Amino acid sequence: MIQKPKGTRDILPNESFIWQYVEKTIQEIMKNYGYQEIRTPVFENTDLFLRGVGDTTDVVQKEMYTFEDKGGRSVTLRPEGTAGVVRAYIENGMASWPSPVKLWYEMAMYRYENVQKGRLREFHQMGVETFGTGSYLADFEMIAMANAILEALGIQQVQLEINSIGCKNCRMQYQKALKEFIAQKLDSYCDTCKTRFEKNPMRILDCKEKKCKENNQGAPSILDYLCEECKEHFTKLQELLKKNHIDYVVNPEIVRGLDYYSKTVFEFVSQKEGFTILGGGRYDYLVKELGGQDTKAVGFAIGMERLIELVKQTSLDKISETHPDLYIAQISEQEDEFVCQLKLALRKLGLQVESDLLRRSIKAQFKYANKIQAKYVITIGETETQQKAGEIKCMETGETEKIALEPEAIAQHLQKK
């Protein structure tokens, strides 16, 4: 038997209804905030991620699914969403659209990494990107929208952690101080961190190796090196969060795992599970880096697998799986035409209707109707077909009522209940 690849999973009907509920909830909030959907290719030219995500990140160095196509071109399955959305923003001339341009997406992502709870090789993200504003107000809106999503889904015990990693100017001073700190014990860092030392020392702070984490204790904080503009940006954001009663903590260790971030970065962390559910921040240099105009931007992405697990724990009682409104049982083949016509007409009226497709006995059909939790059953035979009337049975109470076998009459009966 051929099995699914390691790090992937099947989402079956007994779980997909939860995904649908969560996706719909998030989409409604994104719509209220003025975001429109964008869909980008599953694979992109590899150079997009080398330049966009950063060649010193774990994603690029260790985790990308990269291969040559039949034309000898290097392509990569998308490991994250922002780089592809930025490429689409530039290539499709969205800079000429009314600003800010506000986009949302839902995509499958691919990273070759260690499989563990909530972390797969094929995983899903929903995310948002805002192009064309450098204001702290846009940062606040991002965080407020993320907070609204988690509240709407009933996710509790979540902590918002924020940081500022500054702009290019103040970051130069910080990286100098950080290198001086790391240099004292560089030999004891992992090989990956050693390669990052010259090119991007801040990436060392994101290393997951135990020894490197220990070495990073007492490292200088970026917050002590912010320029006046970055400091004011971060202060105003915090003031607005406080005034709107959005609780947060400042965590100077947040640098995020991708190189394109600047100024504000943030994460919503599950205090119970210990993992990040949602993360994002500002990336004011990425559009220009990928060949576009100098455009400030901010965004975030939600890890859907992790979010779904939390929804199952906290809000599953609020989500109802859909079941047929009506099951039509028929006695013989003679009723085929009548049943098909009635079933199609009821479905056009918005009802979920099922009937027998296996030539089962009436007893077996009722048993099946119970299994699929049909709310009502109508039995149709020769008499019912001729008289255009029959009985409808409520499967929960066992009560029956006479009813005209007309689509509108049946629909009205079901909608009253």
N, C-alpha and C positions, 0 to 999 in steps of 0.2 A: 504494500500500500504506500502510495506517495503521500508524504506528510508535509505540512507547511514548514517553511524555513525557520531556523532558530531566530528568535527575537521578533516574530510576527504572531498575530493571533486573529482568530475568527470572531467577529461580533455577531452573535446569533440573535434571532428574533426575541428571545426572552431577555435580552439586554439592550437591543437596538432601540427599543421604545424609550429607554432612559436617555440614550444619546440624543434622540429626536427631541425630547423634552428640554434637555440642557441646551442644545443648539438653538432651538426656537426661542428660549428665554434670553440667551445671549444676543441673538440677532435682533430681537425686539429692542433691547437696550441700546445696541449699536445704532439702530435706526433712529431712536429717540435723540441720540447725540449727533445725528446728521451724517453717519458714515454709509458709504456705498460699497458693494462687493466688487472685488477684483479676483480673477483667477489667472494664475501664471503656470507655465509648463512644469511638469514633474522633473525634467532634467534641463540643465543650463550648461553653457560653456564653462569649463572648469575655472577659467581665469576670473569669472565673476566672483566666485567664492574666495579665490586666493587674494584678490584685491579688496573685496568687500568685507568678508568675515575676518581676514587677517591670517597670514601664514605662520604666525606664532601661536595661534590658538590650538587647543586640543582638537577642535572640530576639524580643522584643516590638516593638522599634523598626523592625527591618528584615526579619525572616524569617518571620513568621507567615502562614499561609494563612487569611485572614479574609474572610468574605462574609456577605451577608444572605440568609436563607432566604425562602421564599415568604410567610412571615408578617411579614417585615420585621425579624426578630430577627438580631442579629449573632452569628454562630457561628464557631468556629475549629477547624481540624483540629489535634489535639493535637501540640504541638512537643516535649513531654517528658512523663514519666509521673507525677511526684510530685504535681503540683497536682490531677490527676484522682483519684488515689488518696486524697488528703486530703479532697477533696470527697465521695468515696464513704464515707470513714471517718465524716465528720460526718453526712451525710444518712441513713446507715443505722444510726446509733446505736451504732457500734462502741466508743464510749467506755465503754459498759456491759459490754463483753466482758471476760473475764479479761485483766489486763495482765501483760506487754506484748503488744500485738497485733502479730503478725509476718506480713507479707504479701509475696508475690512476684508479678511480672508479666512477661509477654513481649508487646510491642506494637510495631506500626509507628508511627513518628513522622514528622512533616512539617515541614520548614523550607525556605523559599525562600532558598537560599544558593549561593555559587559551588561548582560541581561540581568535585571533585578526588578523588584517590585516597583511598578510605576515607570519603568525605564525599558523601552523596547528598541529594536533596530528599525522597525517601522512604527512611527508614532504620529499622533495628530495634534495640530495646533490650530487655535483660532486666535487671530491677532488683528491689531489696528495700527494704522500709520497715518500721521498728520504731517503734511508737507507745507512749508511756506511761512512758518512762524517760529521765532525764537523766544517768545514770551513765556515767562513762568506760568502764565494763565493756561497755556496749552499743556504744560506738565501737570498742573493741578487737575485739568479736565481728564487727562489720561488716568490719573490715580483715582479720581472720583468715580469714573466710569467702571474701572476695575473693581472698586469697592462696592458699587451698586450691583454688579454682576454676582459677586460672592454673597451679598446680602439677599438678593432675589432667589438664589439657589439654597439659602439656608445654611451656608457654610459657616461654621463657628470655630472658635479657637484658632483664629488666624491673626498673625502679626504683620503689620506693614513695616518694612525696613527701608530706609532711604539713605542716600549718600550723594555727594557730588564728587566727581572725579575731574572736575575742572575743564578748562579749555586748553588749547595747545600751548598758550603762553605760560600759564602757571604750572602746567604739567611738566614742563622742561625743568623747572627748579625742583619740583618734587622728585622727578626721576633721578636727578643728580644726587639728592639726599638718600634716596632709596638704594641706589647702586653702592653708595659708600657704606650703608648698613649691611647689604647683602655680601659685599666683597670680603668682609671680615671672616665669613664662613662659607664662601662659595663652594669650596671643595666638598662640603658635606651635603650639598643640594643634589637632586637627581639630575641625570643627564639632560633631560628636557629643559629643566630650569636653567642649566648652564648655557644652553644654546639661546635662551631667551634673554640672558643677562645684558648683552650689548644692544640688541634690537628693541626689546620691549620688556624692561624689568618689572613693570606693573603686572604683567601676565604671571609672574612668579607668585604673586599673592593669591592667585586663583588655583594654584596647584593643589591636588587632592592627596598627594603623598604625605604620609604621617610625619616623616622626618622633615620635609619642607615646611609643613604647617608649624612644627615646633620651632624651626629656624626663623619663621616669620614673626614669632611672638616678640613684641616690642618694636616692630618696624615703625618708622615715621608715618604719620597720618597725612593723607592728602588734604584734609580739612585745614591743616596748619599752613598750607602753601597756596590756598586759593587767592586769586587776584581779586581786586575790589568788585569787579563786575560779576564774577562767579559767586563771590560771597554774598552779594546783594541778591542775586538770582535765587540762591539757595535759602536765604533768610526769608524772602518774600513768599516762597513756596511753603515754608514751614508755618508762617503766620496764617496763610490762607487755609492750610489743613487744620490748624487749631481752631480758627473761627468757624469752620464748618464741621467741627467735632469728629474729624477723622483721625483716630489715634495712630501714632507712629513712633518708631524709635530710630535714631540716627545710628547707622552701622558703618563705620569708616572702612570696614573690610570688604564691603560690596564693590566689586569692580566689573561684575558680569563676565560671561565667558567669551564674549566676542569683541574684537578690537575697535569696532566702529563707534562705541559710545563716547559721549562727552557730557560734561555738566551732570544733570540729574540722572541717577540710576535708582531703581527701586525693585523690591521683591515683596510678594505676599507669601509668607511662610506658614505652613501648617504646624502649629505648636505640638499637636498630638503626633503627627507622623514625622515631623522634622524635615520635610522636603519643601522646596519652592513650588507653589502651584502656578504662579503667574509672575512674570518679570519683564522689565523693559527699561526704557530711558530715552534720553535725547541723543541724537546722532547728527550733529550739525555739519559734519565734513564729508559724509558718505556720498551724497549726491554728486558733489564736485569730484570726489575721488574716482567715481565710476563714469566720469565724462560729461556730467550735466552742469547746469549753472550752480552758482554758490547758493545752496538752498538749505535752510535749517529745518530739522524734522525731529519728531518724537513718536514713540510707539511702544507697544507691549505685545506679548504673546502668552497664551494660556496653554499649559500642558493638559490636553483633554483626558488622557488616560488617568492621570492623577486626580483631576477634577471629578471625573465620573466615580472613582473609588470613594471620594469624600461625600458625594451626593448619595451614594448607596448607603453610607453610614448614617447620614443625618436627615435626609429628605425623601427617602424612598416611599414613605407612607403617603406623600403628597402627589405621587406620580402614578397614574392609573394606566395599565396596559389596555389597549383597545380590544374589544370582543365584538362578535357579530351582533347587530341589532336583531336580526331575524334569520332563522334557518327554515328553509322550505323543504319539507319531506314529501316525497311523491311515491305513490303506490306502485305505479307501473310505467313502462315506456310510453304509454299512450299520452301521458301528461307532459312529455318532454317539451313540446312546442309552447304550451301554455306557461309552463314554469319558466322557461328561458325568457319569454317575453316579459313576464311579470318581474323576474329578477333584474333584467336590464333596466326596466322602467323605474324600479325602486332605487337602483344604484344611481340613476340620473338625478333622483331627488335627494341624493346625499346620504343614503343609508348603506350600512355595511351588511350585505346579504350573502348567504351561502346556501348551496343546495347539494344534493348527492351527485357525485360524478363516478361512483363505483358500482352502481346497481346493487346497493345493499338492501336488506330487508328493512321494514319500518322500524322494527325493534333496534336494529343496528344503527339506523339513522338517528334515532332519539339518543342512543348511547353516545354517538359521535357529537351530536349537538350539545350534550352535557360536557363532553371533554373540551370542546372549544369555547365553552361558557357562553353560548348563544342566549340572548335575553328572552327571545320569544321563538315559538315554532308554530308554523301553519302546515297542516297535513292536507295534501291535495290528491284526490283520486278522480275517478270518472264523474261522480255526482257533483263534486265541487267545481270541476271544470265546466260542466254543463250549466250549473246554477249560478256560477260566478259568485259563490258565497261559501264560507266555511267557518272553522273555529280557529282562533289564535290562542295559544297557551303560553302563560307566563311561566318560565322555567323555575323561577325562584319560589313562587307561591303555589304553583300547580293549578291556578285558576284559569278557566277558559271562558271565552266570550265569542258570540257570533260576530262575523265581520264580512263585509263585502270584499270580494277579491279584486278590488280596484286599487291601483297604485296610490292615489291620493287618499283614499279611505284608510289604507294600511299605514301610510306615512303619518297621517293625523293621529291615529290610534297610538303609534309608537312615540310620537313627540309629546303626547299628553302625559305619558307615564314617567 
